[in-house]
Amino acid sequence: MDNGVSAGSTTSIVGRLALGITLLAFGLGHTEVVDGVTAADAVSLAQYVGGVALFVAGLFAFRDRDTATGTAFAGLGALWFTWAVSAGSQVSDNAAGLFLLLFALVALSLTVAGGSTLDQGTYALFCLALVLLAVSRFGGSDALGKVGGWFAVAAGAVAWYAATAALAHWPTTLPRRAAGRGVTATG
């Protein structure tokens, strides 16, 4: 029975929650919509929840022979851990932009690799966020950095919904509509 409702594995639920929470904190920090909260305030959460917990979830996925989820969670866990431990380092804007751009390529690979619609949406939004944040660092544009932050917030919301939907047995796909009058399967 496939009605678009997926229970999801425990590993994927934990990983999606870890990714969602980290993306929300990271994104909201970049938007600076909460007074006095910046992306730097997300460092501890990114290191332990986004880095360690997500990486461990990736290892558990590999143990379960789920290479796509394992690759996604372990790779993104490495991203968050690296970002967190290097956050206090003095690096040039170009070096930071390059780091973000390289991890945007990882997110792009995860997007095109397939998987559920919600996972692909999460990775695509995260890829866009990283590209915008990279360009922001290269060009010194705070406004573009805030837009990138909003894309990270959207990615976090999608990841959080995917985890919650799996736990609550909510739909994870949109129902397919029948073709309109006079429209055939061949066009």
N, C-alpha and C positions, 0 to 999 in steps of 0.2 A: 504494500500500500504506500504510494508516494503522493502525499497531498501537500508537499512543500513544508512539512513540519519535521524537523530533525531534532533528535535528542542530543546528538553530538557526543563525542567521547569526553571523559573527565579531563583529559589532557588538553583537548582543544578548547574546552570551556575555560579552564584556568588560564591558558595562554591568551585567549581573546580578552578575558578580564584584565589580565596584566597589561596587555598591549593597549586596551582601551583607556584604562586609568592613566597610564603613562602618557599616551597621546593627548588626553584631555588636559593634564597638568602642563605638559610641554607647550601645547598650543595656546592655552589660556595665558600662560606666562608670556608668550610672544605677542599676544594681542594687547596685553597690559590693561584688559578690561576690568580687572579687579585691582583696586587702588593699592599700590605698593607691592604687587606680586609681579615678578618677572620670570623669564625662563630659567634664570639661575636658581630660583627657589624650587624648581622641580628636580634639582640634581640628586638629592638623596633618594627620592622616589624613583627616578630613572635608573639609578645605580642598582637598587635592591629589587624593586618590583619589575621594572622594565629590563634590567640587565640580568640579574641572577635568577629571578623566578621565571622569566621568559626563556632563558637559556636552559634551565633545568626542565621546563615543560617541553622544550625541543628535544632534549635527550630522552625523555620519556616517550615522546612520539617516535623517535628512531627505534627505541626498544620495541614499540608496538608495530614496527615495520611501516610506519606512515612517513615516508621520506619527504613528501611535500610539506606537511605540517612541521616535521622536524627541521627541515631546512629553513622554513620561514621563521619559526620561533628561535632557533639557535642563532641564525643570522641577525635577526632583529635584536635579540638579547645581547649579542656582541656589539651591535651599534649603540644601544643604550648604555651599556657598561663603559664602552670607550668614551662616549660623549660625557658621561658623568665624571669619570676619573680625570679627564682632560679639561674639564670646565674651568678650573682655576688657573690653567696654564696661559701664559701670554703667547698667543699665536696671532699671526697677521689675519686680516679679514680675508685675504685671498686663500690662505691655508684653511681657514674655517669654511669658506665657500667650497673649496675643493673637497673637503671631507663630506659636506652635505651633498654635493653633487655625486660623489662616488656611492654614497648610500642611497641616493635617489635611483641609481642604476640597479641596486639590489631590489628596491621596492618595485621598480619597473619589471624586473625579472619575475618577481613573485606575482605581479599582476597578470602577465601574459602566460604564466605557467598553468593557469586554470584554477580549479577549485570551486568553492561555492560562490554565488553571486555576491554575498555579503563580504566574504574574504577578499574577492577581487576588488570590490568597491573600497574596502579599507586600504588595501595596498595602493590602489590608483590614487586615492585622495592623499595618502601619505607621500607618494611619489611627487605629486604636484606641490605639496607643502614643502618638501625638501628642495625641489627645484626653485621655487619662489624664495625660500630662505637663502639658498645659495646665491641666487642673482642679487638678492638684497645685500648680502655680505660683499659680493664683488663690486656692487655699485654704490654701497653706502646708503641704501634707501630704507629708512625705518618704516615708511608706509607699506612698502612691498613686504617687509618682514612681518608686519601685522596681518596682511592678507594671507601670507603663508601660515601664520599662526591659526587663522580661522579654518584653513584647509586641514590642519592637523587636528583641530577641535572636531571638525566633521568626520575625519577618519576615526578618531577616538569614539565618537558617538556611534558610528557604524559597528566598530568592533565590540563596544559594550552591548549594543542591541543584539548582535549575533550571539554573544555569550548568554545574555538574558533570555533570548528567544529559545535557545537550546535547553536551558534550564526549565523554562516555563511552558515548553512545547508550543510556542507561538509559531505562526507561519514564517518561513524564511525565504519564500519565493512569491512572486506575484502570479495570480492565476492567469492562465492563457485565455485570451479572448478568441472567440470564433471569428473567422473572416467575415467581413461585411457582405452585404447583398451584391451578388455579381462578381465577387472576388473568388478566384480559385486558388488552389495550392500552387499552381504554376505561375500565377500572376495575372 
